Amino acid sequence: MKPDKLAIELLRPEIKRPTAWSIPKVLRALEPDGLGGDVDTTTVFLTGAECPFRCSMCDLWQYTSPGNTPVGAIPFQLDQVLKQERSNGRRWLKLYNASNFFDSRSIPTEDLKSIAEHCSPFERVIVENHPRFCDDRMASFSKAIPGQLEVAMGLETIHPNAIEIMNKGMSLADFDRAVAKCQSLNIDVRVFVLLHPPGVDRKESVDWTWKTVAYAMERQVRHISIIPLRAGNGWIDRMIKSEEYQLPTVAMIRELYQSFSRSEIGSAGVASPGNTTVEFDLWDFENWQGGCPQCRESLGKHIARCNRELRILSLGETEIRCECTV
């Protein structure tokens, strides 16, 4: 059943949320560049207003602040963590605000010029955004930065039942229009795909993940990240407690890699066609459900290798020896 906005909000756990004047967390790591190499990437986790949509599976609201983002708060946050950044070789910047970069309630229009100036040392800038916020502000910001703009959007799944249950306020037509607008403006597109969203039969979920990846590939997006769905947002936790839903497990993630060759794109012998990079998100992999420490570590190393080599390798091509099937 599709939840409504109020039900989703009422099920949220009580937590202390950051303010728009908090100093943001920063992550520095290597990311595949889609050309067979790696590039130094700085991710700044900005804090601003919450997304107006209430996706039933989303836990990003806890990293946002109540109310509209004050003018000046985002430049202030960037001042705290990018003061020493200089142009020194190839570097990318991710500005992730757990919301929509081109929603003026989250990123005030008055601040875009200052934000663009902070982006000057980087050859690529990646922001996250809902497809329905791909508007003229996006085009203006792309022109204002010296580097390449990339917009990351959540496609999540193309499963019709799951689309309704997730309450994203987005149709596949909305997504297609957003991708087309980005491409018409020479803006690259990054897509998030969920492994086992609510509303998909567990036995069919891996297949629907590959179908969704294929859908994004057909639209020639630059980058696809597959993300196992997490708990912690309230609504998903209630579903788990009532045994209406079970989080993806290590066994399901292993199945994802085992089944690639049988998928629509795998049967065609394609892992990263053209300029599309496909990777699996290893964020918080130590806490994946099921399995044992040995198989989680082995699987994490296998996925890291796939991400690094830009190809999907079946588990038989690695040294995973754990027989754990939980």
N, C-alpha and C positions, 0 to 999 in steps of 0.2 A: 504494500500500500504506500502511495506517495505521501510523505509527511508534509505538514504545512510549516510555515516559517516560525510560528509561535511554538509549536511542538518541539521543533529543533532547538530553539533557544532555551526553552524550559528544561531540556535534558542536559544542558551543558554543566560540567562540573564547576564548582566554585574555585576560581584561581585568582591570583593577583596578576593583573595584566600590566604591561609596561606603559610608559607615557611616551608622548611624541618627542619629549626632550631627553629620552634615555640614550645612552651611548650604545650604538648598535654593535652586535657581534659581527666578527669578520672571519671568513674562512679563506685560506689560500691553498690552492691545490692545482694539480695538472689536469687538464681536460683534453680529450681527443679533439684534434682540429678538423677531422674529416678528411685529411690529406695524408694520413699515415704517421702523423707526428703528434706531439703534445704541446700545449701552450699554457703558460702561467696564467691562472685565473683567480681573480679576487672577487669573492662574493660578500656583499654588504647586506646584512639583514636589517633593512630599515623598518621603523615603526611608524605607522600612520593609521588612518581611519579604516575600519573594517569594510570588507566587500559588502555591497547591498544585497547580494544574493545569499541564500542560505542553503548551500549544498549539503545534503544530508550526511555525506561522508567526509566533509572537510574539517580538519583540525587546525587550520591556519588562523582562525579567529583569535586564538589565545595569544598570538604574537602581535595583535593589533591593539590600538587604544580606542577607548570610547569617544564618540563625537568626531567632528571633522578635524582634519590635521591643520594645526595653526600655520599660517604663513611664516616661513623662516625656519620651521622645525626640521625639515628634510635637509636643507643646506647646512644647518647646524650639525646634524648627525654626520654628514659627509665630511665636514671640517674636522671632526674628532678623529676620523679613521683614515682619511686620505691626504693628510697634510704633507706627508713625506713621499707621496707617489710621484715618480718622474718617468718620463719616456725612456725606457731602457730595454730594447728588444721587443718582441711580440708579447703583448699582454692583453687579456680580456677582462671585462668588468661585468659582474652580475649585480644589478640593483633589484633585490627581491624584497618587496614590501608586504608580503602575505595578503595582498589585495590586488587592486588594479592600478597600474602605473598611470593610465590615462583617464582615471576618474578624478575630477578636480576636488572631490571631497577627501581623497586620500593623498594625492600629490597636487597641491595648489598650482594653478596655472601661473601665478606670479613667480613661482620658484623654478620654473623650467629652465630659464636662462642661466641661473646660478648652477643648477644641477648639470646642465650641459657643459659648463666650464670645468666642473670637477671631472668630467669624462674625457678631457682632452688628452691625457697620457695613454689612453687605451685605444687599440685598433678595432675592438668590437665591444659593444655595450648590449647586454641582454636584460630585458625587463619582463615582468609577468603581467598578464592582462587578460581580462575576459573578452571573448570575441565581440560582444556587443559594445565594448568601449574602444573599438578600433576606429577612431574618428580623425578629424583634422588636427587635433593636438599631436597625434602620433606622427603625422606628416611633418609638422613644424619642428618637432623634437629631432626627427631624423635629419633634417637639414641643418639643425643647430650644432650637432656633434660632428667632430672631424672623422670619427670612425664609423664602422658599419653598425646599424641598429638591427637587433634581433628581438622579436616579440615572442615570448613563450606563452602558450595557451593550453588550457586543459581540454582536450578532446575526451579523455577518460575512456569512453567505450562507444561503439555504434550499436550495441544491443538495445533494441527499442524499449523493452521493459525497464532495463537499468537506467536508461536516460530519464525516464519519468520518475523513478524512485529517487534518483540523485538530486532532483529538484534544482538543476543548474540554471534554469531560466534561459536555456539555449537549445536550439534545434541544430541538426546537422546542416541545414541550410544557412543558419547564422554562422556556423563555423566556416563553411565553404566561402561565404561572402567575405569574412574577415581575412581568410588566407588570400583570396584573390585581391583584396584591397592592399594588403601588405606587399604582395608580389608586384602589383602595379606601381608601387612606390619604391621598389628596389629594397624592401625591408625583408630580411630573412625571417623564417618562422621556425620555432621550436615547439614541439608538441609533447604533452604529458599523456601517457596511456596507463590506465590502472590494471593491475592484475587482480582479478576477482572482485569487481565492484558488487554491491548488493543488487539483487534482482537477477543475477545470472546463476543458473544451475551450476553447482560445483563441478560436475562432471564435464560441463561444456565450457567452463570459464577460460581454460588455457586456449582453446580454439578461438573463442571470441576475442581474446587478447591479440592473437596473431591476425585475425580479421581486421581489428581496429588499426593495428600497425600497417597492414596492407592499404587500408583506406587512406591513412595519412601519407604513405609513400606515393600513392597515386596522385596526390595533390602537390607532390614535389616539395615537401617541407625539408628544411635543412637538417633537422635533428629531431630524434624521437627518444624520449626517456620512458622506459617501462618502470612503474612504481608499484610495489605491493601495497595494498590498502592497509592503513594503520587504524588502531583504536585511539581513543582519547578525546573524541569530540562530543561524546554524550549519546547521540542517537545510535551510532554504531555499537557503543558499549551496551546499550539497552537491548539491541538486537542480539548481541552475543549472549547476554544473560538469559534471554528468553529462548535461546537455542534456535533462533530464526536465521542466524548468520554465523559463519565461522571464518575467521581471518585466514588469508593464504598462509600456508605452511612451507617449511623447507621442502617437503615432498612435492608440493605443487610447483615450487620454483624449479626444482630439478626436472619435473615433468615438462615445464615450459621449454627448457633447453633440449630435452630428449625429443620433443615433438616438433622442433623447428623444421626438420627436413620433410615432415608430413604436412606442414602448413602451406597455405597458398603461395607465400613468398619463398618458403624453403624448397618446395617442390620445383620451383623455377630456378633454384640454385642462387638465389639472391639474398644477401645479408645487408649490404649497404650500397644500394644502387645509386649511380650518379653522384649527387652531392648530399645524399641522405645518410646520416649517421644514426645507427640504432644502438642504444646502450641500456643496460639495466641499472637502476639507481641502487647504489650500495649504502645509502644513508641508513644508519642504525641497524645494519645487518646482524650485529651481534645479538639483537633482541628478536630475531625472526622466530616465529612460532614453530614448535616441534623440533625434531632432530636432536642431535647431541652436539656438544662443543666441537668435536672433531669434524662432523659432516658440515656444520655451519661454516667453520673455518675453511674447509676444503672447497665448499661451494662458493664462498666469497672469493677465494683465489681464482677459481675457474671463471667467475663472472668478470673479475678484474682483468683477466687475460683477454676475454672476449671484447671487453670495452677498449682495451689497449690496442688490440689487433684489428678492431673494426670488423669482426666477423663472428657469426654465431657458431660455436663449436659444440658438438654433442658431448655428453659427459664421457663417452667412451674414448675421446681423444685426450683425456686428462688422467691424472693419477689419483682420482678420488677412489679411495679403497674402503671407505666406511660403508658398512652394510645396513646402517640404520634406515628404517623405512617409516618411522613415526612422522 
